[in-house]
Amino acid sequence: MRRYINKGIKEVLKEYPQLAPILAEYDINCYKCNGNCLFKDIFEEHNLSMKEEMELIRKMSKILGS
């Protein structure tokens, strides 16, 4: 998952569209916007609790690897 940290979120979602519904579970709708955020920015921009952040990382890691 680390190799995606500095990539654009749109680029990551294009490669892994199955991430979109996982992000949507946390009201992160990057697949709908036209933003230029980096993948790492989703955590800062969406004010997730530590618990939510850890859950999201765990779910995304299953798809992206470590």
N, C-alpha and C positions, 0 to 999 in steps of 0.2 A: 504494500500500500504506500510505502514511503516514496516510491518513484513517481507517484502521481501528485504529491503535495504541492509542487510548484507549477503544475499544469493548469490550464484553464478548465473550469468546471464543465463548460460546454464540450470541450475536447474529451474529457473523461466520460461524460454522459453519452457522447456519440459512440465511443468505444464500448461502453458498458451501459446500455439503456435500461438494463434491469435494476440499476441503482435508483432510477427516478421514483418508483413507488416506495422504496425504502426511505428516501429523503422526504417524500410527501407525508409519511407517517409522523414526521417531526415538523410539519408545516414549512418545509424547505422546498420551494417549488422552482428550483433553478432551471428545470427543463422548460418552464413556461416563459421565463424572462429572457431578455437579450443582453444581460450583463456580461461583464468581462472578468468576473471574480475568478480568483485562483481556487483550486480545490480546497486548500487550507483555510480560505476565507469563510467557508460555510459555517465553521464553528464560531468564529468571532462575530459574524454578521447576524446570526440568528439567536444569540443569547440562550444557548442550551444550558441546562443544569449539568453538573458534572455527571450525574447518573445517566441523563439522556445522551450526553456526549459519548460516554463509555459504551452504552448500548448501540449507538449508531456506528461507532468505530468497529465494534464486534461484528455487526451485521454486514458492514461494507467490506471488512477483511475477508469474510467468507467468499465474497465475489472477486475482490481484487488481489487477494493473497497478502502476505506481510511485507 
